[in-house]
C-alpha cells in the first residue's frame, strides 16, 4: 500500500478542518439552524449541505429522517419549501438570512 503524499495529507487535513461540527451524526439540533420558515419549518446545515425539517424534530435525541435522507430528496424538498416561502433559489434565501443578521446587528449596536 502506497503512503499518502504530503499534498494528499494536506488536502485531507483541510477537508477535515472544513467540516461543520454538529452535536450528533443523524439528529437535527437548534445549533444547526440557518433560519426559520413558515409552518414550523426550519432550514439547517450539516456537512452534506442544507435541508428542511420540522421544529419538533430538533434536539429530540432521535434520527431526523429529513437529515438522513438521500441528497436528491433533501435538495428537492428544500427547493420546494423555499419556493413556497417566496424564494426562487437557495442563494436568494441565504442572502435574505445575511440581511436579517445585519439588521439585528444594527439594532443591537
TORSEMI-364987 format. One record per atom (N, C-alpha, C, CB): residue in three letters; atom name; x, y, z. Coordinates in steps of 0.2 Angstrom, whole numbers, plus 2048, in hexadecimal, padded with zeros to 3 digits. Glycine has a CB too. Example, Ala and Ser with C-alpha at 12.3 -4.5 7.8 and 13.67 -1.06 7.14 Angstrom:
REM residues 2
resn:name:u:v:w
ALA:N:842:7E4:827 $
ALA:CA:83E:7EA:827 $
ALA:C:842:7F0:827 $
ALA:CB:839:7EA:82D $
SER:N:840:7F5:823 $
SER:CA:844:7FB:824 $
SER:C:840:800:827 $
SER:CB:846:7FD:81D $
REM end
This chain:
REM residues 109
resn:name:u:v:w
UNK:N:804:7FA:800 $
UNK:CA:800:800:800 $
UNK:C:804:806:800 $
UNK:CB:7FB:800:806 $
UNK:N:803:80B:7FB $
UNK:CA:807:811:7FB $
UNK:C:806:816:800 $
UNK:CB:806:814:7F4 $
UNK:N:80B:819:802 $
UNK:CA:80A:81E:808 $
UNK:C:807:825:804 $
UNK:CB:811:820:80B $
UNK:N:803:828:808 $
UNK:CA:800:82E:805 $
UNK:C:805:834:804 $
UNK:CB:7FA:831:80A $
UNK:N:805:837:7FF $
UNK:CA:80A:83D:7FE $
UNK:C:808:843:803 $
UNK:CB:809:83F:7F7 $
UNK:N:80D:847:803 $
UNK:CA:80C:84D:808 $
UNK:C:806:851:805 $
UNK:CB:812:851:808 $
UNK:N:805:852:7FF $
UNK:CA:7FF:856:7FC $
UNK:C:7F9:852:7FE $
UNK:CB:800:856:7F5 $
UNK:N:7F8:84C:7FD $
UNK:CA:7F2:848:7FF $
UNK:C:7F1:849:807 $
UNK:CB:7F3:840:7FD $
UNK:N:7F6:848:80B $
UNK:CA:7F5:849:812 $
UNK:C:7F2:850:813 $
UNK:CB:7FB:848:816 $
UNK:N:7F5:855:810 $
UNK:CA:7F2:85C:811 $
UNK:C:7EB:85D:80F $
UNK:CB:7F7:861:80D $
UNK:N:7E9:85A:809 $
UNK:CA:7E2:85A:807 $
UNK:C:7DE:857:80C $
UNK:CB:7E2:857:800 $
UNK:N:7E0:851:80E $
UNK:CA:7DB:84E:813 $
UNK:C:7DB:852:81A $
UNK:CB:7DF:847:815 $
UNK:N:7E0:855:81C $
UNK:CA:7E0:859:822 $
UNK:C:7DB:85F:820 $
UNK:CB:7E7:85C:824 $
UNK:N:7DC:862:81B $
UNK:CA:7D7:868:819 $
UNK:C:7D0:866:819 $
UNK:CB:7D9:86B:812 $
UNK:N:7CF:860:816 $
UNK:CA:7C8:85E:816 $
UNK:C:7C5:85D:81D $
UNK:CB:7C7:857:811 $
UNK:N:7C9:85A:821 $
UNK:CA:7C7:859:828 $
UNK:C:7C6:85F:82B $
UNK:CB:7CC:854:82C $
UNK:N:7CA:864:82A $
UNK:CA:7C9:86B:82D $
UNK:C:7C3:86E:82B $
UNK:CB:7CF:86F:82C $
UNK:N:7C1:86D:825 $
UNK:CA:7BB:870:822 $
UNK:C:7B4:86D:824 $
UNK:CB:7BC:870:81A $
UNK:N:7B5:868:827 $
UNK:CA:7AF:864:829 $
UNK:C:7AB:868:82E $
UNK:CB:7B0:85D:82C $
UNK:N:7A4:868:82E $
UNK:CA:7A0:86C:832 $
UNK:C:79F:867:839 $
UNK:CB:799:86D:82F $
UNK:N:7A0:86A:83E $
UNK:CA:79F:866:845 $
UNK:C:798:866:847 $
UNK:CB:7A4:869:84A $
UNK:N:795:860:847 $
UNK:CA:78E:85F:849 $
UNK:C:78E:85B:850 $
UNK:CB:78A:85C:844 $
UNK:N:789:85C:854 $
UNK:CA:789:859:85A $
UNK:C:788:851:859 $
UNK:CB:783:85B:85E $
UNK:N:785:84F:854 $
UNK:CA:784:848:853 $
UNK:C:785:846:84B $
UNK:CB:77E:845:856 $
UNK:N:785:840:84A $
UNK:CA:786:83E:843 $
UNK:C:780:83E:83F $
UNK:CB:789:837:842 $
UNK:N:77A:83C:842 $
UNK:CA:774:83C:83E $
UNK:C:76E:840:841 $
UNK:CB:772:835:83E $
UNK:N:76F:843:846 $
UNK:CA:769:847:849 $
UNK:C:76A:84E:847 $
UNK:CB:76A:847:851 $
UNK:N:764:852:847 $
UNK:CA:764:859:846 $
UNK:C:764:85D:84C $
UNK:CB:75E:85B:841 $
UNK:N:768:862:84C $
UNK:CA:769:866:853 $
UNK:C:768:86E:851 $
UNK:CB:770:865:856 $
UNK:N:766:871:857 $
UNK:CA:764:878:856 $
UNK:C:76B:87C:854 $
UNK:CB:762:87B:85D $
UNK:N:770:879:856 $
UNK:CA:777:87D:854 $
UNK:C:778:87C:84D $
UNK:CB:77D:87A:858 $
UNK:N:775:878:849 $
UNK:CA:776:878:842 $
UNK:C:771:87C:83E $
UNK:CB:775:870:840 $
UNK:N:76D:880:841 $
UNK:CA:768:884:83D $
UNK:C:76B:889:839 $
UNK:CB:762:886:842 $
UNK:N:769:88A:833 $
UNK:CA:76B:890:82F $
UNK:C:765:895:830 $
UNK:CB:76C:88E:828 $
UNK:N:75F:893:82F $
UNK:CA:759:898:830 $
UNK:C:753:894:831 $
UNK:CB:759:89C:82A $
UNK:N:74E:897:834 $
UNK:CA:747:895:834 $
UNK:C:743:896:82E $
UNK:CB:743:898:83B $
UNK:N:73E:892:82C $
UNK:CA:73A:893:827 $
UNK:C:732:892:82A $
UNK:CB:73B:88E:821 $
UNK:N:72E:893:826 $
UNK:CA:727:892:828 $
UNK:C:725:88B:829 $
UNK:CB:722:895:822 $
UNK:N:71F:88A:82D $
UNK:CA:71D:884:82E $
UNK:C:721:87F:833 $
UNK:CB:71B:880:828 $
UNK:N:725:883:837 $
UNK:CA:729:87F:83C $
UNK:C:72F:87B:838 $
UNK:CB:725:87A:840 $
UNK:N:731:87E:833 $
UNK:CA:737:87B:82F $
UNK:C:73D:87F:830 $
UNK:CB:735:87A:828 $
UNK:N:743:87C:830 $
UNK:CA:749:87F:831 $
UNK:C:74E:87C:82B $
UNK:CB:74C:87E:838 $
UNK:N:753:881:829 $
UNK:CA:758:87F:825 $
UNK:C:75E:87E:829 $
UNK:CB:759:884:81F $
UNK:N:762:878:828 $
UNK:CA:768:876:82C $
UNK:C:76D:875:827 $
UNK:CB:766:871:831 $
UNK:N:773:875:82A $
UNK:CA:779:873:826 $
UNK:C:77D:86E:829 $
UNK:CB:77D:879:824 $
UNK:N:780:869:825 $
UNK:CA:784:864:828 $
UNK:C:78A:863:823 $
UNK:CB:781:85D:82A $
UNK:N:78E:85E:823 $
UNK:CA:793:85D:81F $
UNK:C:791:85B:818 $
UNK:CB:798:857:821 $
UNK:N:78B:859:817 $
UNK:CA:788:857:811 $
UNK:C:785:85D:80D $
UNK:CB:783:851:811 $
UNK:N:784:862:811 $
UNK:CA:781:868:80E $
UNK:C:77B:86A:812 $
UNK:CB:77E:866:807 $
UNK:N:776:86D:80F $
UNK:CA:770:870:812 $
UNK:C:76A:86B:811 $
UNK:CB:76E:877:80F $
UNK:N:766:86C:816 $
UNK:CA:760:868:816 $
UNK:C:75A:86B:81A $
UNK:CB:761:860:818 $
UNK:N:754:869:819 $
UNK:CA:74E:86B:81D $
UNK:C:74C:866:822 $
UNK:CB:749:86E:818 $
UNK:N:74A:868:828 $
UNK:CA:747:863:82C $
UNK:C:742:867:830 $
UNK:CB:74C:860:831 $
UNK:N:73E:863:835 $
UNK:CA:739:866:839 $
UNK:C:73C:868:840 $
UNK:CB:733:861:83A $
UNK:N:73A:86D:843 $
UNK:CA:73D:870:849 $
UNK:C:73C:86A:84E $
UNK:CB:739:876:84C $
UNK:N:737:866:84E $
UNK:CA:736:861:853 $
UNK:C:73B:85C:853 $
UNK:CB:72F:85E:852 $
UNK:N:73F:85B:84E $
UNK:CA:744:856:84D $
UNK:C:74B:858:850 $
UNK:CB:745:854:846 $
UNK:N:74B:85F:852 $
UNK:CA:751:861:854 $
UNK:C:753:85F:85B $
UNK:CB:751:869:855 $
UNK:N:759:85D:85D $
UNK:CA:75B:85B:863 $
UNK:C:757:855:866 $
UNK:CB:75C:861:868 $
UNK:N:754:851:862 $
UNK:CA:750:84C:865 $
UNK:C:754:845:867 $
UNK:CB:74B:84A:860 $
UNK:N:75A:845:865 $
UNK:CA:75E:83F:867 $
UNK:C:75D:839:862 $
UNK:CB:75C:83D:86E $
UNK:N:759:83B:85D $
UNK:CA:757:835:858 $
UNK:C:75A:837:851 $
UNK:CB:750:834:857 $
UNK:N:75B:832:84D $
UNK:CA:75D:834:846 $
UNK:C:758:838:842 $
UNK:CB:75F:82D:842 $
UNK:N:75A:83D:83F $
UNK:CA:755:841:83B $
UNK:C:756:83E:834 $
UNK:CB:757:849:83B $
UNK:N:750:83B:832 $
UNK:CA:750:838:82B $
UNK:C:751:83D:825 $
UNK:CB:749:834:82A $
UNK:N:74F:843:827 $
UNK:CA:750:849:822 $
UNK:C:758:84A:821 $
UNK:CB:74C:84F:823 $
UNK:N:75C:849:826 $
UNK:CA:763:84A:826 $
UNK:C:766:844:823 $
UNK:CB:766:84C:82D $
UNK:N:764:83E:825 $
UNK:CA:767:838:822 $
UNK:C:765:836:81C $
UNK:CB:766:833:827 $
UNK:N:760:839:819 $
UNK:CA:75E:838:812 $
UNK:C:763:839:80D $
UNK:CB:757:83C:810 $
UNK:N:762:836:807 $
UNK:CA:767:836:801 $
UNK:C:767:83E:7FF $
UNK:CB:766:832:7FB $
UNK:N:76D:840:7FC $
UNK:CA:76E:847:7FA $
UNK:C:769:849:7F5 $
UNK:CB:775:848:7F8 $
UNK:N:767:845:7F1 $
UNK:CA:762:847:7EC $
UNK:C:75B:849:7EF $
UNK:CB:760:841:7E7 $
UNK:N:759:845:7F4 $
UNK:CA:753:847:7F7 $
UNK:C:754:84D:7FB $
UNK:CB:751:841:7FC $
UNK:N:759:84E:7FF $
UNK:CA:75A:854:803 $
UNK:C:75A:85A:7FF $
UNK:CB:761:853:806 $
UNK:N:75D:85A:7F9 $
UNK:CA:75E:85F:7F4 $
UNK:C:757:861:7F2 $
UNK:CB:763:85E:7EE $
UNK:N:753:85C:7EF $
UNK:CA:74C:85D:7ED $
UNK:C:748:860:7F2 $
UNK:CB:749:856:7EA $
UNK:N:748:85D:7F8 $
UNK:CA:744:860:7FD $
UNK:C:745:867:7FF $
UNK:CB:744:85B:803 $
UNK:N:74C:868:800 $
UNK:CA:74E:86F:801 $
UNK:C:74C:874:7FC $
UNK:CB:756:86F:802 $
UNK:N:74D:872:7F6 $
UNK:CA:74B:877:7F0 $
UNK:C:743:878:7F0 $
UNK:CB:74D:874:7E9 $
UNK:N:73F:873:7F1 $
UNK:CA:738:874:7F1 $
UNK:C:736:878:7F7 $
UNK:CB:735:86D:7F1 $
UNK:N:739:877:7FD $
UNK:CA:737:87B:803 $
UNK:C:739:882:802 $
UNK:CB:73B:878:809 $
UNK:N:73F:883:7FF $
UNK:CA:741:88A:7FE $
UNK:C:73D:88E:7F9 $
UNK:CB:748:88B:7FC $
UNK:N:73B:88A:7F4 $
UNK:CA:736:88D:7EF $
UNK:C:72F:88F:7F2 $
UNK:CB:735:888:7E9 $
UNK:N:72D:88B:7F7 $
UNK:CA:727:88C:7FA $
UNK:C:727:892:7FF $
UNK:CB:725:886:7FE $
UNK:N:72D:894:801 $
UNK:CA:72F:899:806 $
UNK:C:731:89F:802 $
UNK:CB:734:897:80B $
UNK:N:730:89F:7FB $
UNK:CA:732:8A5:7F7 $
UNK:C:739:8A6:7F5 $
UNK:CB:730:8AB:7FB $
UNK:N:73D:8A1:7F6 $
UNK:CA:744:8A2:7F3 $
UNK:C:745:89D:7ED $
UNK:CB:749:89F:7F9 $
UNK:N:748:8A0:7E8 $
UNK:CA:749:89C:7E2 $
UNK:C:74F:898:7E2 $
UNK:CB:74A:8A1:7DC $
UNK:N:754:89A:7E6 $
UNK:CA:75A:895:7E6 $
UNK:C:75D:895:7ED $
UNK:CB:75F:898:7E1 $
UNK:N:761:891:7EE $
UNK:CA:764:890:7F5 $
UNK:C:768:897:7F6 $
UNK:CB:769:88A:7F5 $
UNK:N:76C:899:7F1 $
UNK:CA:770:89F:7F1 $
UNK:C:76B:8A5:7F4 $
UNK:CB:773:8A1:7EB $
UNK:N:765:8A6:7F1 $
UNK:CA:761:8AB:7F3 $
UNK:C:75F:8AA:7FB $
UNK:CB:75A:8AB:7EF $
UNK:N:75E:8A4:7FD $
UNK:CA:75C:8A3:804 $
UNK:C:762:8A5:808 $
UNK:CB:75A:89C:805 $
UNK:N:768:8A3:806 $
UNK:CA:76E:8A4:80A $
UNK:C:76F:8AB:80B $
UNK:CB:774:8A0:808 $
UNK:N:76E:8AF:805 $
UNK:CA:76F:8B6:805 $
UNK:C:76B:8BA:80A $
UNK:CB:76E:8B9:7FE $
UNK:N:764:8B7:80A $
UNK:CA:75F:8BA:80F $
UNK:C:762:8B9:816 $
UNK:CB:758:8B7:80D $
UNK:N:765:8B3:817 $
UNK:CA:767:8B1:81E $
UNK:C:76D:8B6:820 $
UNK:CB:769:8AA:81F $
UNK:N:771:8B8:81C $
UNK:CA:777:8BC:81D $
UNK:C:774:8C3:81E $
UNK:CB:77B:8BD:817 $
UNK:N:76F:8C5:81B $
UNK:CA:76C:8CC:81C $
UNK:C:768:8CC:823 $
UNK:CB:766:8CD:816 $
UNK:N:765:8C7:825 $
UNK:CA:762:8C7:82B $
UNK:C:767:8C7:831 $
UNK:CB:75E:8C0:82C $
UNK:N:76D:8C4:830 $
UNK:CA:772:8C4:835 $
UNK:C:775:8CB:835 $
UNK:CB:778:8BF:833 $
UNK:N:776:8CF:830 $
UNK:CA:779:8D6:830 $
UNK:C:774:8DA:833 $
UNK:CB:77A:8D8:829 $
UNK:N:76D:8D9:832 $
UNK:CA:768:8DE:835 $
UNK:C:768:8DD:83D $
UNK:CB:761:8DC:832 $
UNK:N:769:8D6:83F $
UNK:CA:769:8D5:846 $
UNK:C:770:8D8:849 $
UNK:CB:769:8CD:847 $
UNK:N:775:8D8:846 $
UNK:CA:77B:8DB:848 $
UNK:C:77B:8E2:849 $
UNK:CB:781:8D9:844 $
UNK:N:778:8E5:844 $
UNK:CA:776:8ED:844 $
UNK:C:772:8EF:84A $
UNK:CB:774:8EF:83D $
UNK:N:76D:8EB:84B $
UNK:CA:768:8EC:850 $
UNK:C:76B:8EC:857 $
UNK:CB:762:8E7:850 $
UNK:N:770:8E7:858 $
UNK:CA:773:8E6:85E $
UNK:C:779:8EB:860 $
UNK:CB:776:8DF:85E $
UNK:N:77C:8ED:85A $
UNK:CA:782:8F2:85B $
UNK:C:780:8F9:85A $
UNK:CB:787:8F0:856 $
REM end
